[in-house]
Amino acid sequence: MRWSAAMARALYGPHGFFVSGAGPAGHFRTSANASPVLATAVLRLLDRVDEVLGRPARLDFVDVGAGRGELLTGVLAAAPASLRDRLHPVAVELAPRPSFLDAGIDWRAAPPSEITGLLIATEWLDNVPLDVVEGDRYVEVDPATGAERPGDPVEPADAAWLARWWPAAPRAEVGRARDEAWAGAVGAIERGLAVAVDYGHLLGERPLGGTLTGYRAGRQVPPVPDGTRDVTAHVAVDAVALAGSAVAGRAYQLMTQRQALRALGADGGRPPISLAGSDPAGYVRALAAASAAAELMAPGGLGDHWWLFQPVGIDNWTWEDGEYVVDTTRHLSRSP
């Protein structure tokens, strides 16, 4: 079968990787489950969105690809009563609702419509199933073994996407389904902000052989779509961003996770050693917090993830700290 069908069954089928067992946290560390630093940063972002929206009576907080609700749980635990009392937390996930989850969290298979607030998708798009192409044909895969063979000719819509976003590559991954998924998520927002956090690449830097791979039990493994492992591929971030911007009618902003977390108050630096003498317990706490932040901001690791910010229905959203900005023609450019 084509890779998109194989991924869909392996990840989200009756016994798929994401809908059975311990979920992703039992196999690898993501930004959402690595430490409480992300929850603290997202809470600050949520407060900023709340302020821009004028502190509405109900503020939606939607986590797409919520896993077992780790990020939502962390944000709710740290939120002040003045915010939590107005908050409508929604987990969007195909797995069954965990029995231990806070009863106040709404559990759904798809985002609600008419969202006012913040929608965040942390390492969701990389698991949206996609097709793989070699030359002018789709690649077919045996779900049991991972063995591949040439399939049918590439359909016109996918050929057009490849010509625009991943031209002249011997092997490429067709991200059109991810563009559509993100556009759908953005389209569910009436007023607020959509944020995608994921690893990915930009036009001109696409890997010639693609990025499809697997993860299981903390190790990178071959991408055999048999349901025993995560099967994932990096996101064509600029293609996704433009799809969301077209729906929102507003420019997007893009920065690395390292920059986003710093802008939201995270600090991966070590606390001053003098604190160890004046407040040993405080020094230990500060050191643990710095270590957790450093993991999320590390070059070559989680710190290189992209944060895509897409405002919807608001004109006074600005972020001044991004390394990457979008000019008026919506082409990606590096800021001075």
C-alpha positions in Angstrom: 0.0 0.0 0.0 1.0 3.6 -0.3 2.9 5.1 2.6 -0.1 7.4 3.6 -2.4 4.4 4.1 0.3 2.4 5.9 1.1 5.3 8.3 -2.6 5.8 9.0 -3.1 2.2 10.0 0.2 1.8 11.9 -0.3 5.0 14.0 -4.1 5.3 14.3 -5.6 2.0 13.4 -7.3 -0.3 16.1 -3.9 -1.4 17.5 -2.0 1.6 16.2 1.0 3.1 18.0 -0.7 6.2 19.2 -4.1 4.7 20.2 -2.9 1.8 22.3 -0.3 1.1 25.0 1.5 3.8 26.9 1.4 6.4 24.1 4.4 8.4 22.9 5.7 9.2 26.4 6.5 5.6 26.9 8.8 5.5 23.9 10.5 8.9 23.5 10.9 12.4 25.0 9.0 15.2 23.4 8.9 18.8 24.4 5.5 18.3 26.0 6.7 15.4 28.3 10.3 16.2 28.8 9.9 18.8 31.6 7.5 21.3 33.1 9.3 24.1 31.3 7.1 23.9 28.2 3.9 24.1 30.3 5.2 27.2 32.0 6.1 28.9 28.7 2.8 27.9 27.1 1.0 29.4 30.2 2.7 32.7 29.6 1.7 32.5 25.9 -1.8 31.7 26.9 -1.9 34.7 29.2 -0.6 36.9 26.4 -3.4 35.7 24.0 -5.9 36.2 26.8 -4.8 39.8 27.1 -4.9 40.5 23.4 -8.5 39.1 23.3 -9.5 41.3 26.1 -9.9 38.6 28.8 -13.0 37.0 27.4 -15.5 35.2 29.7 -14.5 31.9 28.1 -11.0 31.2 26.8 -10.4 28.1 24.7 -7.1 26.2 25.1 -6.9 23.4 22.5 -4.0 20.9 22.4 -4.0 19.0 19.1 -2.2 15.7 19.3 -2.5 15.8 23.1 -0.9 12.4 23.8 -2.1 11.6 27.3 -2.8 15.2 28.2 0.6 16.0 29.6 0.8 19.6 28.4 -2.8 20.4 29.3 -2.3 18.9 32.8 0.9 21.0 33.4 -0.7 24.3 32.2 -3.8 23.7 34.3 -1.8 22.9 37.4 0.2 26.2 37.1 -2.7 28.5 36.0 -4.0 31.1 38.5 -7.6 30.8 39.5 -8.5 34.0 37.6 -7.5 32.3 34.4 -8.4 28.7 35.1 -12.0 29.6 36.0 -12.5 31.0 32.5 -10.5 28.3 30.7 -12.0 25.7 28.4 -9.2 23.1 28.0 -9.6 20.7 25.1 -7.5 17.7 24.3 -7.7 16.6 20.6 -6.5 13.0 20.4 -7.7 9.7 18.7 -6.6 7.6 21.7 -9.1 6.8 24.4 -9.4 9.3 27.2 -7.0 8.4 30.1 -8.8 7.5 33.3 -6.5 9.7 35.4 -7.2 12.9 33.4 -8.6 16.0 35.0 -12.4 15.8 34.6 -12.4 19.4 33.5 -10.5 18.6 30.3 -12.7 18.1 27.2 -11.5 15.1 25.2 -12.3 15.1 21.5 -11.2 13.4 18.3 -11.3 16.7 16.3 -10.9 20.4 17.2 -14.0 22.2 18.2 -15.3 24.9 15.8 -15.4 28.6 16.7 -12.4 28.6 18.9 -11.6 31.8 20.8 -8.2 31.5 22.4 -5.0 29.4 21.8 -4.7 26.3 19.7 -1.3 24.5 20.0 -0.1 21.4 18.1 3.1 20.0 19.6 4.7 17.4 17.4 1.4 16.6 15.7 2.0 17.4 12.0 5.0 15.1 11.7 2.6 12.2 12.4 0.0 13.3 9.8 0.3 10.5 7.3 1.8 11.3 3.9 2.9 9.7 0.7 6.5 9.1 -0.4 7.5 9.6 -4.1 10.5 8.4 -6.1 10.8 9.9 -9.5 7.3 10.1 -10.9 5.8 7.3 -8.9 4.5 6.7 -5.4 6.4 4.4 -3.2 4.5 1.4 -1.9 5.4 -0.4 1.3 4.8 -3.8 2.9 3.4 -3.0 6.4 4.8 -6.1 7.9 8.4 -5.8 6.7 8.9 -2.2 5.4 10.0 -3.5 2.0 9.3 -1.0 -0.7 8.4 -1.1 -4.5 7.3 1.5 -7.1 3.6 2.2 -7.2 1.2 4.2 -9.3 2.1 7.5 -11.1 2.0 10.6 -9.0 -1.4 12.3 -9.1 -1.6 15.9 -10.5 -2.3 17.6 -7.1 0.7 15.9 -5.5 2.9 16.6 -8.5 2.0 20.3 -8.3 2.8 20.3 -4.6 6.2 18.7 -5.2 7.0 21.1 -8.0 6.3 24.1 -5.7 7.8 22.8 -2.4 10.2 19.9 -3.0 11.4 20.1 -6.6 14.0 17.9 -8.3 14.5 15.4 -5.4 15.2 11.7 -6.1 12.9 10.9 -3.1 10.5 13.2 -1.4 7.6 13.3 1.0 4.4 14.9 -0.2 3.3 17.3 2.6 0.0 18.3 1.0 -2.0 16.4 3.7 -0.1 18.3 6.4 -0.9 21.6 4.8 -4.6 20.7 4.7 -4.6 19.5 8.3 -3.0 22.7 9.5 -5.3 24.8 7.4 -8.3 23.0 8.9 -7.0 23.6 12.5 -6.4 27.3 11.7 -9.9 27.5 10.1 -11.5 26.4 13.4 -10.3 29.6 15.1 -12.6 32.6 15.2 -10.2 34.8 17.1 -6.9 33.9 18.7 -3.6 32.2 17.9 -2.6 28.9 16.4 0.8 27.5 17.2 2.5 24.5 15.6 5.7 23.1 17.3 7.6 20.5 15.3 10.8 19.5 13.6 11.0 20.3 10.0 12.8 21.9 7.0 12.6 24.8 4.6 12.6 25.1 0.9 16.2 25.0 -0.4 17.2 22.8 2.6 15.1 19.7 2.0 17.0 16.4 2.5 17.5 14.7 -0.8 16.5 11.3 0.5 13.6 12.4 2.6 13.3 12.1 6.4 10.9 9.1 7.0 12.0 7.2 10.1 10.8 5.3 13.1 11.2 5.5 16.9 10.6 2.9 19.6 11.7 2.6 23.2 13.8 5.7 23.0 15.8 4.6 19.9 15.6 5.5 16.3 14.6 2.4 14.2 13.6 1.7 10.6 10.2 3.0 9.7 8.3 -0.3 9.5 4.6 0.6 9.6 3.5 -2.4 11.7 2.1 -0.5 14.6 4.9 -1.3 17.0 6.7 2.1 16.6 6.3 5.7 15.7 6.6 6.4 12.0 7.3 10.0 11.4 8.7 12.5 8.8 9.9 16.1 9.2 7.5 18.8 8.3 7.8 21.1 5.3 7.3 24.1 7.6 7.1 26.8 5.1 4.4 25.0 3.1 2.3 24.4 6.2 2.8 28.0 7.2 1.6 29.4 3.9 -1.5 27.1 4.0 -2.4 28.5 7.4 -1.8 32.1 6.4 -4.0 31.7 3.4 -6.9 30.6 5.7 -6.3 33.3 8.3 -5.7 36.1 5.9 -2.8 37.2 8.0 1.0 36.8 8.0 2.6 34.1 10.1 5.8 34.2 12.2 8.4 31.5 12.5 11.2 31.0 15.0 13.1 28.2 16.6 12.0 26.7 19.9 15.2 28.1 21.5 14.1 31.6 20.6 10.5 31.1 21.5 11.2 29.7 24.9 13.6 32.5 25.7 11.0 35.0 24.6 8.5 33.3 27.0 10.9 33.5 29.9 12.7 30.2 29.9 16.5 30.3 30.7 18.8 27.4 30.0 21.7 29.2 31.8 23.2 27.9 35.1 22.3 29.9 38.2 25.1 31.9 39.9 27.3 29.7 42.0 27.0 32.3 44.8 23.4 31.1 45.3 24.7 27.7 46.5 26.2 29.4 49.5 23.3 31.7 50.4 20.4 29.4 49.5 21.5 25.8 48.8 18.0 24.5 48.3 17.1 27.4 46.0 20.3 26.7 44.0 19.3 23.1 43.5 15.9 24.1 42.3 17.3 26.7 40.0 19.8 24.3 38.6 17.1 21.7 38.0 15.0 24.3 36.2 18.0 25.4 34.1 18.8 21.9 33.1 15.2 21.2 32.1 15.2 24.4 30.0 18.5 23.6 28.5 17.2 20.3 27.2 14.3 22.0 25.4 16.7 24.6 23.9 19.6 22.5 23.0 21.1 23.0 19.5 20.9 19.9 17.4 18.0 18.7 19.5 14.6 20.0 20.7 15.9 23.6 20.5 15.9 23.4 16.7 12.2 22.6 16.5 10.2 25.3 14.7 7.5 27.4 16.3 4.9 28.6 13.8 2.7 31.4 15.0 -0.5 32.1 13.1 -2.8 34.9 14.5 -6.4 34.7 13.4 -9.0 37.5 13.7 -6.6 39.8 15.7 -4.6 42.6 14.4 -2.6 43.6 17.4 -0.5 40.4 17.8 3.2 41.1 17.5 6.3 39.2 18.4 9.6 41.1 18.1 12.1 38.4 19.0 12.0 36.0 16.0 15.1 35.1 14.0 12.8 34.5 11.1 10.1 36.9 9.9 7.7 37.1 7.0 7.8 40.0 4.7 4.8 41.5 3.0 5.0 39.1 0.1 5.0 36.2 2.6 8.3 34.8 1.6 10.5 33.6 4.4 13.5 35.8 5.2 16.0 36.0 7.9 15.8 39.1 10.1 18.8 41.3 10.7 
